[in-house]
């Protein structure tokens, strides 16, 4: 991605990325000074820096790691991370720990009320619940760029992209290899908006944080890289709205197909923030026009009655796609490193962290499926 060239223009400085995940260890060499623990809303702050899986910490390092101490250097090392830990089934500490830890819907709403510009979500599951849909719409109405991994079910039959990536106003990210080819494990379907590198990264794979594990493949990593890409652009153009950042990502994405015919495997193409940063004359288009309003069934601000001129609520970006087949009710949509399905939670609404070998299970309340949008056939 020509990172060193991009860093001459932008490192992501001034941009905060909310990482909703398994928590973020703020004391790894690469993340010291990069995690804004004090900016996590008190209502959801419990356990924010207690990462019991290593997954959230890896995502944070891929976004904003400094590389200090031999650690991962993220794509946007000048950005800052605001960590949110949400519930997952194997959370250590039992029922009491589960009770204290927030769920994803509450975390999304809390992040929406902060000045974080990007909300990065490397997890997914069946659904969505009505509460999750409402939380996402709320965050979108606040002008946040919501980015999520599409899942690691590419070797299964049919489209199995999960939520929140499949929700309106969420950008779903698939994984590609170093040649730009979609990863074999990457889920496909109408909710794929972009692709980003998702293979061959090292990463933390347990709670000891003694050493990295190799080849932490997954769409989780791709979503983190896409989040960092947005941070680089927003840092260079702090006055742009979420619509303009999204439009820039669409316009400059690497693809060999027409822009108006997004692929079910790679969406609008591979994210290439360097093309925006290298062009001082790039026109991001209108600030208050959602470039993906058609795919989302309209502008969320218009639906909510929010003024597009509001200083706190610019028109949101959205999931750039028509829909894939919704996961079957009760299916987790996620797989373990061995390829077996993750167990469903008792309420049938399980969110999985989409990083191949480090899958962890998240649980949210609610139920019901969103109305499906038109399917992509490409």
ZATOR-225585 format. One record per residue: x, y, z of N, C-alpha, C in turn. Coordinates in pm, whole numbers, padded with zeros to 5 digits, always signed. Example, Ala and Ser with C-alpha at 12.3 -4.5 7.8 and 13.67 -1.06 7.14 Angstrom:
2
+01319-00569+00780+01230-00450+00780+01320-00330+00780+01285-00225+00708+01367-00106+00714+01290+00003+00787
END
This chain:
378
+00082-00122+00000+00000+00000+00000+00085+00127+00000+00217+00110-00016+00307+00225-00022+00292+00313+00103+00294+00247+00218+00270+00318+00344+00369+00431+00368+00497+00406+00343+00596+00509+00372+00575+00633+00284+00526+00614+00163+00494+00729+00078+00376+00806+00136+00275+00732+00183+00157+00798+00240+00192+00876+00365+00282+00822+00447+00314+00887+00573+00383+01022+00555+00433+01048+00436+00489+01181+00409+00378+01286+00402+00257+01240+00376+00141+01330+00365+00053+01319+00489+00029+01197+00536-00062+01176+00649-00025+01049+00724-00032+01058+00857-00013+00940+00942-00140+00907+01019-00246+00983+00995-00368+00965+01071-00378+01055+01193-00282+01145+01209-00280+01232+01326-00409+01313+01338-00461+01317+01461-00582+01394+01487-00710+01316+01472-00700+01192+01425-00820+01109+01406-00825+01001+01513-00942+00985+01573-00964+00882+01675-01049+00771+01614-01008+00648+01639-01079+00531+01590-01131+00451+01709-01261+00434+01716-01321+00350+01820-01310+00205+01777-01244+00122+01859-01228-00019+01828-01319-00098+01922-01428-00150+01865-01523-00229+01944-01487-00376+01923-01439-00440+02030-01377-00570+02012-01368-00641+02147-01262-00716+02168-01242-00790+02291-01163-00711+02395-01151-00581+02373-01069-00496+02459-00934-00472+02393-00861-00376+02443-00730-00341+02387-00629-00327+02500-00522-00405+02494-00414-00395+02590-00331-00270+02556-00342-00169+02638-00275-00042+02609-00127-00043+02643-00078-00155+02696+00061-00159+02743+00155-00238+02653+00111-00281+02536+00206-00343+02445+00301-00235+02394+00424-00269+02361+00519-00167+02316+00466-00082+02201+00392-00144+02111+00343-00074+01994+00227+00020+02023+00157-00001+02135+00039+00080+02165+00058+00177+02280+00176+00182+02341+00197+00276+02449+00181+00419+02397+00091+00492+02461+00062+00629+02420-00039+00640+02308-00085+00527+02258-00177+00528+02143-00323+00505+02181-00347+00462+02304-00482+00425+02346-00537+00528+02444-00648+00587+02408-00707+00695+02488-00808+00637+02587-00757+00573+02690-00842+00506+02786-00936+00603+02856-00888+00722+02886-00969+00819+02959-01086+00871+02878-01086+00845+02747-01195+00894+02663-01305+00792+02640-01290+00674+02700-01397+00576+02692-01509+00621+02785-01633+00634+02737-01743+00674+02825-01752+00583+02947-01773+00642+03063-01772+00565+03188-01874+00452+03187-01985+00473+03116-02091+00372+03116-02047+00242+03050-01943+00246+02967-01896+00126+02897-01747+00102+02917-01690+00165+03018-01544+00161+03034-01493+00032+03098-01579-00046+03162-01530-00163+03234-01460-00260+03139-01337-00295+03173-01263-00395+03098-01210-00350+02964-01215-00220+02936-01175-00173+02803-01032-00209+02768-00945-00218+02869-00805-00253+02843-00771-00395+02890-00872-00475+02920-00852-00615+02958-00889-00703+02839-00794-00728+02753-00817-00809+02634-00784-00954+02667-00887-01037+02675-00866-01176+02711-00837-01267+02592-00838-01212+02472-00815-01294+02353-00695-01248+02271-00659-01121+02283-00553-01067+02200-00603-01009+02070-00729-01037+02037-00785-00996+01909-00798-00846+01896-00862-00783+01993-00881-00638+01988-00750-00563+01987-00653-00614+02060-00521-00551+02064-00453-00559+01928-00465-00673+01861-00409-00688+01727-00472-00588+01631-00606-00575+01638-00675-00481+01548-00628-00338+01573-00613-00304+01700-00567-00169+01735-00427-00144+01682-00339-00244+01691-00203-00228+01641-00200-00216+01489-00285-00291+01419-00290-00280+01274-00337-00142+01230-00417-00079+01314-00467+00055+01282-00363+00161+01319-00319+00158+01444-00240+00271+01495-00115+00231+01571-00068+00109+01557+00054+00068+01624+00174+00149+01576+00267+00177+01667+00385+00257+01632+00502+00173+01584+00496+00043+01610+00608-00044+01575+00717-00048+01680+00700+00023+01789+00802+00027+01894+00823-00112+01954+00946-00138+01994+00976-00264+02059+00959-00386+01970+00967-00368+01841+00949-00480+01750+00805-00518+01728+00712-00432+01772+00570-00460+01757+00518-00423+01619+00391-00451+01597+00328-00417+01471+00322-00266+01452+00353-00220+01332+00332-00080+01297+00207-00072+01213+00110+00003+01261-00016+00014+01191-00007+00102+01068-00114+00100+00989-00117+00180+00867-00136+00328+00898-00193+00359+01014-00214+00499+01053-00154+00521+01191-00020+00520+01203+00045+00527+01334+00026+00659+01406-00027+00759+01338-00054+00886+01404-00193+00895+01462-00278+00799+01430-00414+00797+01484-00413+00749+01629-00525+00765+01697-00539+00717+01834-00657+00622+01843-00647+00531+01939-00748+00427+01958-00830+00455+02083-00962+00443+02070-01051+00447+02186-01111+00307+02198-01077+00231+02304-01114+00090+02311-01249+00064+02379-01320-00035+02325-01446-00080+02384-01444-00232+02388-01465-00289+02507-01474-00434+02516-01620-00473+02529-01661-00570+02445-01798-00617+02450-01803-00764+02485-01920-00812+02520-01937-00946+02574-01901-01055+02475-01838-01161+02524-01819-01282+02446-01824-01401+02539-01862-01516+02484-01902-01630+02566-01792-01684+02657-01668-01680+02610-01562-01736+02694-01489-01629+02773-01558-01521+02801-01503-01416+02885-01467-01472+03021-01343-01455+03061-01298-01508+03190-01360-01428+03304-01393-01497+03411-01451-01430+03525-01595-01469+03550-01652-01546+03459-01786-01599+03480-01896-01496+03466-02009-01524+03531-02129-01444+03516-02110-01300+03562-02033-01281+03667-02013-01146+03719-01938-01060+03619-01834-01117+03558-01759-01043+03457-01846-01013+03335-01928-01109+03296-02018-01090+03183-02117-00979+03213-02165-00973+03333-02263-00872+03372-02204-00732+03365-02078-00718+03401-02014-00586+03403-01975-00537+03264-01953-00631+03173-01907-00595+03039-02025-00559+02950-02010-00454+02872-02120-00405+02790-02143-00492+02668-02256-00471+02599-02279-00542+02474-02253-00448+02357-02250-00503+02238-02207-00428+02120-02299-00310+02091-02428-00328+02110-02522-00219+02077-02497-00097+02165-02472-00120+02293-02445-00009+02384-02313+00058+02349-02214-00023+02314-02083+00032+02277-02091+00118+02151-02168+00073+02053-02184+00151+01929-02246+00286+01960-02349+00288+02041-02414+00414+02077-02319+00504+02155-02243+00445+02246-02150+00524+02326-02043+00586+02237-01991+00508+02143-01889+00560+02052-01946+00670+01963-02073+00658+01929-02137+00759+01843-02142+00895+01910-02144+00895+02042-02155+01020+02116-02019+01081+02150-01912+01025+02096-01779+01080+02116-01731+01148+01988-01608+01198+01989-01554+01261+01869-01469+01165+01786-01480+01036+01812-01417+00938+01724-01485+00947+01588-01406+00947+01481-01462+00958+01348-01496+00823+01286-01416+00721+01322-01433+00587+01265-01468+00490+01376-01564+00401+01349-01598+00294+01442-01563+00163+01373-01462+00094+01424-01410-00027+01363-01464-00149+01438-01526-00241+01364-01593-00356+01426-01552-00484+01354-01454-00554+01409-01406-00678+01350-01476-00796+01415-01607-00800+01401-01687-00911+01453-01813-00921+01370-01888-01028+01389-02012-01043+01314-02092-01161+01363-02215-01170+01318-02303-01278+01358-02435-01269+01285-02529-01359+01314-02659-01357+01249-02744-01244+01302-02849-01217+01236-02938-01113+01286-02985-01024+01175-02994-00898+01200-02951-00830+01323-03064-00818+01422-03034-00778+01543-03139-00744+01637-03186-00603+01607-03307-00574+01645-03360-00439+01623-03279-00336+01699-03226-00375+01815-03144-00283+01894-03014-00250+01821-02954-00351+01756-02830-00328+01684-02854-00236+01564-02963-00261+01491-02995-00177+01376-03017-00032+01419-03086-00014+01531-03112+00121+01580-02983+00189+01624-02894+00113+01688-02765+00170+01731-02681+00212+01612-02680+00130+01508-02603+00163+01388-02660+00287+01320-02792+00294+01308-02855+00411+01246-02823+00537+01327-02820+00522+01459-02789+00637+01545-02646+00684+01521-02553+00589+01517-02412+00626+01493-02395+00689+01356-02465+00636+01257-02458+00693+01123-02512+00834+01120-02617+00858+01196-02676+00993+01200-02583+01093+01265-02483+01043+01339-02383+01128+01402-02262+01151+01313-02269+01101+01189-02161+01123+01094-02042+01032+01112-02060+00917+01177-01950+00823+01197-01937+00731+01076-01816+00693+01046-01789+00593+00943-01779+00458+01012-01878+00373+00991-01882+00241+01054-01826+00137+00958-01727+00062+01004-01658-00036+00920-01658-00170+00993-01692-00278+00920-01699-00410+00982-01645-00517+00888-01595-00624+00946-01547-00740+00869-01666-00821+00820-01656-00875+00698-01769-00949+00641-01773-01095+00683-01662-01149+00734-01663-01287+00781-01568-01378+00706-01547-01496+00762-01449-01591+00710-01514-01720+00661-01629-01708+00598-01702-01826+00552-01694-01847+00402-01587-01801+00340-01574-01810+00195-01572-01951+00141-01534-02049+00222-01527-02186+00175-01660-02259+00190-01758-02193+00247-01890-02253+00261-01972-02227+00134-02079-02301+00118-02166-02284+00004-02261-02167+00028-02272-02079-00069-02365-01968-00056-02303-01849+00015-02378-01740+00018-02333-01616+00079-02367-01616+00227-02267-01590+00310-02288-01599+00454-02238-01475+00527-02243-01361+00461-02199-01238+00526-02291-01207+00643-02231-01165+00752-02306-01147+00875-02317-01000+00913-02388-00977+01020-02409-00843+01073-02308-00814+01183-02262-00690+01197-02316-00567+01139-02271-00533+00997-02179-00609+00936-02133-00574+00802-02247-00569+00702-02350-00650+00723-02462-00657+00630-02567-00550+00654-02549-00470+00757-02648-00368+00791-02632-00242+00707-02741-00171+00681-02729-00040+00618-02639+00050+00701-02566+00137+00633-02478+00236+00697-02352+00175+00758-02323+00051+00722-02197-00012+00765-02120-00054+00641-01993-00019+00635-01907-00059+00524-01850-00198+00554-01883-00295+00470-01836-00432+00488-01707-00455+00412-01607-00512+00479-01474-00527+00420-01436-00675+00408-01398-00714+00287-01349-00849+00259-01197-00850+00265-01140-00970+00264-00995-00984+00271-00937-01019+00135-00821-00961+00106-00748-00994-00016-00605-01029+00020-00537-01098-00072-00397-01130-00050-00310-01020-00111-00178-01042-00111-00088-00937-00155-00101-00903-00304-00163-00994-00382-00183-00967-00524-00315-00896-00551-00396-00878-00445-00526-00815-00462-00637-00914-00491-00606-01044-00488-00707-01148-00510-00781-01175-00380-00913-01196-00391-00991-01223-00271-00939-01348-00201-00929-01343-00069-00882-01457+00009-00985-01570+00003-00937-01694+00001-01028-01807-00009-01125-01813+00108-01082-01768+00224-01170-01776+00342-01268-01661+00350-01250-01557+00271-01330-01436+00284-01473-01458+00235-01569-01420+00316-01709-01434+00278-01741-01343+00159-01840-01383+00081-01880-01304-00035-02030-01278-00031-02072-01181-00110-02214-01151-00117-02238-01003-00138-02363-00966-00141-02401-00831-00177-02365-00724-00076-02317-00761+00042-02283-00661+00141-02135-00625+00141-02056-00687+00055-01914-00653+00048-01899-00517-00019-01833-00425+00048-01815-00290-00004-01674-00265-00054-01575-00315+00019-01435-00297-00017-01356-00422+00019-01234-00426-00029-01140-00529+00014-01014-00460+00066-00944-00526+00155-00818-00477+00209-00733-00597+00246-00602-00579+00260-00516-00692+00298-00562-00758+00428-00571-00891+00426-00616-00964+00544-00540-01092+00570-00426-01108+00502-00348-01231+00518-00205-01203+00561-00148-01303+00628-00006-01306+00660+00038-01201+00761-00055-01151+00842-00018-01062+00951+00018-01143+01074+00116-01101+01151+00131-01157+01285+00027-01095+01377+00005-01154+01491-00093-01096+01582-00093-01168+01715-00151-01104+01815-00164-01166+01947-00276-01269+01941-00251-01387+01993-00352-01493+01983-00394-01548+02119-00349-01487+02228-00397-01525+02361-00380-01406+02454-00407-01429+02583-00406-01320+02679-00271-01297+02745-00169-01374+02708-00041-01360+02774+00043-01246+02718+00025-01214+02591+00097-01105+02524+00249-01122+02537+00293-01247+02523+00437-01275+02528+00500-01270+02389+00426-01317+02289+00480-01317+02154+00365-01324+02053+00395-01277+01934+00296-01282+01827+00286-01423+01771+00170-01453+01714+00152-01575+01636+00155-01536+01489+00195-01629+01405+00208-01601+01262+00076-01624+01189+00065-01559+01073-00045-01584+00980-00183-01574+01044-00209-01460+01106-00340-01435+01165-00434-01387+01055-00479-01481+00972-00558-01445+00856-00704-01423+00891-00766-01325+00830-00908-01303+00852-00955-01168+00803-01086-01157+00783-01142-01029+00741-01138-00926+00853-01115-00971+00976-01094-00877+01086-00978-00783+01054-00866-00841+01011-00749-00761+00978-00779-00665+00864-00855-00713+00765-00891-00629+00652-00974-00509+00696-01068-00532+00788-01149-00422+00838-01063-00320+00912-00964-00368+00987-00873-00278+01058-00793-00193+00959-00745-00254+00851-00668-00181+00750-00757-00078+00680-00881-00114+00654-00974-00018+00593-01002+00098+00687-01014+00069+00817-01036+00175+00915-00916+00270+00920-00796+00214+00914-00675+00296+00913-00668+00379+00785-00712+00323+00674-00711+00396+00547-00800+00519+00556-00918+00501+00616-01008+00614+00634-00946+00719+00725-00875+00673+00829-00810+00767+00921-00705+00850+00850-00629+00788+00760-00527+00862+00684-00591+00973+00601-00700+00940+00534-00768+01039+00449-00828+01150+00533-00893+01113+00641-00960+01213+00726-00860+01305+00793-00744+01251+00827-00639+01333+00888-00590+01439+00790-00574+01401+00664-00527+01495+00562-00634+01596+00525-00761+01558+00546-00873+01645+00509-00973+01650+00626-00934+01715+00734-01017+01712+00855-01153+01777+00840-01170+01861+00737-01299+01926+00718-01396+01844+00635-01350+01732+00581-01440+01648+00501-01541+01579+00591-01658+01551+00535-01760+01474+00606-01741+01326+00577-01817+01244+00646-01810+01100+00624-01847+01065+00480-01938+01142+00422-01977+01117+00283-01859+01138+00188-01782+01240+00214-01669+01269+00126-01557+01167+00143-01533+01123+00265-01432+01019+00287-01475+00889+00219-01602+00854+00233-01652+00733+00170-01644+00742+00018-01682+00857-00034-01677+00877-00180-01533+00865-00231-01439+00919-00154-01298+00910-00193-01252+00764-00196-01294+00685-00099-01258+00544-00096-01316+00470-00217-01439+00504-00252-01504+00440-00368-01434+00480-00497-01412+00609-00514-01356+00659-00640-01218+00602-00668-01138+00584-00565-00998+00546-00584-00971+00397-00562-01075+00320-00530-01055+00177-00505-01001+00107-00629-00912+00010-00609-00856-00065-00720-00952-00171-00769-00989-00167-00897-01085-00263-00954-01064-00272-01104-01109-00381-01161-01103-00401-01306-01243-00410-01365-01343-00367-01289-01482-00371-01333-01542-00231-01316-01654-00203-01379-01715-00070-01369-01752-00035-01226-01736+00092-01191-01764+00136-01054-01910+00111-01016-02000+00119-01114-02141+00101-01084-02184-00046-01084-02088-00138-01092-02118-00280-01086-02029-00347-00981-02048-00312-00853-01962-00367-00749-01964-00519-00744-01851-00575-00713-01833-00720-00707-01883-00777-00575-01941-00896-00582-01985-00962-00459-01867-01015-00379-01749-01017-00437-01629-01065-00368-01542-00951-00315-01529-00843-00393-01440-00733-00356-01511-00598-00351-01642-00596-00370-01716-00472-00362-01673-00371-00466-01643-00250-00420-01598-00145-00511-01448-00156-00540-01381-00252-00477-01241-00274-00504-01155-00262-00380-01025-00267-00401-00927-00260-00292-00905-00116-00249-00907-00092-00119-00887+00044-00069-00746+00092-00104-00737+00214-00155-00608+00271-00195-00602+00418-00151-00586+00442-00023-00586+00579+00027-00475+00665-00032-00367+00602-00077-00255+00679-00130-00296+00762-00252-00394+00713-00330-00436+00787-00448-00508+00916-00411-00574+00915-00296-00638+01039-00248-00532+01132-00193-00441+01079-00115-00338+01161-00052-00243+01221-00154-00221+01151-00264-00126+01198-00365-00185+01302-00460-00316+01322-00453-00383+01413-00546-00434+01537-00473-00360+01646-00474-00405+01766-00403-00529+01829-00464-00564+01786-00584-00680+01844-00653-00801+01750-00653-00793+01642-00576-00905+01549-00573-01031+01619-00520-01141+01601-00590-01269+01660-00551-01354+01554-00483-01381+01568-00353-01456+01465-00282-01607+01474-00301-01653+01571-00377-01796+01583-00400-01869+01651-00286-02002+01656-00295-02081+01728-00195-02071+01669-00055-02066+01756+00043-02048+01713+00182-02171+01644+00238-02288+01685+00194-02411+01637+00255-02488+01538+00169-02424+01480+00069-02489+01380-00016-02426+01244+00008-02503+01152+00058-02456+01017+00084-02432+00947-00050-02309+00908-00082-02283+00844-00210-02345+00706-00222-02394+00652-00111-02450+00517-00109-02594+00516-00061-02661+00627-00074-02798+00637-00024-02891+00538-00093-02871+00516-00222-02958+00424-00296-02947+00282-00241-02823+00239-00215-02803+00105-00163-02860+00088-00023-02869+00199+00051-02916+00192+00189-03063+00222+00205-03131+00243+00093-03273+00274+00102-03300+00415+00146-03208+00506+00120-03227+00646+00155-03126+00696+00254-03133+00825+00280-03042+00893+00371-03094+00881+00513-03012+00832+00604-03057+00813+00741-03096+00944+00808-03034+01055+00768-03070+01183+00827-03208+01227+00784-03240+01199+00658-03373+01234+00610-03480+01153+00683-03448+01025+00707-03542+00938+00777-03565+00984+00921-03458+01032+00984-03468+01069+01125-03510+01213+01145-03513+01289+01035-03552+01429+01046-03440+01519+01090-03316+01469+01090-03201+01549+01130-03158+01640+01017-03125+01761+01048-03082+01855+00945-02944+01818+00893-02928+01820+00760-02799+01787+00701-02695+01892+00729-02737+02008+00777-02643+02115+00806-02597+02114+00950-02646+02014+01027-02608+02006+01168-02458+01988+01183-02400+02057+01277-02255+02048+01296-02214+01915+01357-02309+01845+01419-02274+01717+01482-02323+01598+01404-02400+01619+01300-02459+01507+01229-02458+01529+01080-02347+01502+01016-02344+01505+00871-02404+01378+00819-02451+01380+00693-02513+01261+00637-02415+01147+00636-02456+01028+00678-02362+00919+00698-02328+00844+00571-02214+00775+00577-02185+00678+00473-02258+00552+00508-02243+00450+00422-02326+00336+00442-02265+00213+00384-02336+00102+00406-02291-00021+00344-02312-00010+00196-02205-00024+00120-02210+00002-00022-02267-00111-00100-02369-00175-00060-02403-00291-00134-02547-00327-00128-02585-00403-00225-02710-00473-00218-02682-00603-00146-02785-00671-00101-02764-00772+00000-02723-00908-00048-02657-00979+00042-02635-01121+00025-02748-01193+00096-02747-01323+00086-02845-01400+00158-02821-01385+00306-02927-01358+00382-02913-01346+00527-02880-01482+00586-02798-01485+00692-02767-01613+00755-02893-01678+00809-02895-01809+00815-03010-01877+00868-03023-01849+01016-03145-01839+01061-03169-01808+01201-03106-01915+01290-03032-01867+01390-02965-01958+01481-02825-01994+01441-02785-01958+01318-02649-01985+01273-02557-01875+01320-02436-01911+01360-02343-01809+01406-02277-01737+01291-02267-01801+01175-02198-01740+01062-02048-01739+01076-01993-01790+01185-01849-01784+01206-01788-01922+01214-01659-01931+01189-01591-02059+01199-01467-02045+01285-01426-02157+01343-01302-02160+01419-01188-02185+01323-01066-02187+01375-00950-02211+01290-00958-02347+01223-01025-02442+01287-01037-02576+01230-01147-02584+01126-01226-02475+01114-01331-02471+01015-01465-02518+01067-01476-02554+01193-01603-02595+01248-01684-02474+01289-01815-02488+01287-01901-02376+01322-01888-02345+01469-01888-02215+01500-01887-02175+01640-02022-02206+01702-02025-02234+01831-02150-02268+01895-02241-02148+01907-02372-02172+01893-02469-02064+01907-02490-02035+02055-02524-01911+02085-02560-01875+02221-02704-01917+02246-02747-01911+02369-02880-01954+02403-02988-01873+02333-02963-01744+02309-03066-01663+02247-03056-01663+02095-02962-01738+02040-02951-01751+01896-02891-01631+01827-02837-01537+01901-02777-01418+01842-02633-01407+01887-02544-01471+01815-02403-01476+01851-02321-01396+01754-02234-01312+01804-02141-01237+01720-02005-01302+01731-01939-01318+01617-01807-01382+01619-01702-01284+01575-01586-01292+01638-01472-01213+01593-01413-01283+01472-01398-01209+01364-01367-01271+01236-01218-01276+01205-01139-01332+01293-00996-01344+01267-00958-01490+01276-00963-01560+01163-00930-01701+01151-00903-01774+01280-00777-01776+01324-00738-01862+01435-00774-01808+01571-00823-01686+01579-00848-01628+01711-00993-01591+01728-01084-01677+01682-01226-01647+01690-01272-01649+01835-01348-01547+01872-01411-01543+02004-01557-01509+01982-01643-01544+02077-01786-01533+02056-01843-01417+02136-01917-01332+02069-01985-01221+02133-02133-01249+02139-02201-01197+02240-02343-01220+02255-02416-01088+02268-02525-01073+02192-02610-00955+02206-02752-01000+02220-02837-00913+02271-02978-00946+02287-03056-00908+02164-03185-00945+02165-03273-00906+02056-03281-01013+01951-03360-00984+01847-03376-01083+01741-03434-01020+01618-03460-01103+01517-03522-01055+01395-03421-01024+01289-03463-01034+01163-03375-01008+01051-03416-00881+00979-03319-00812+00924-03347-00691+00848-03408-00729+00714-03479-00636+00654-03532-00657+00521-03415-00670+00423-03419-00772+00341-03311-00795+00247-03319-00697+00132-03202-00656+00085-03194-00570-00033-03162-00654-00156-03156-00592-00271-03131-00664-00395-02996-00733-00392-02989-00852-00449-02867-00931-00449-02777-00894-00567-02646-00896-00543-02550-00883-00651-02528-01019-00714-02509-01022-00843-02483-01149-00910-02340-01161-00959-02267-01050-00964-02132-01052-01019-02036-01129-00931
END
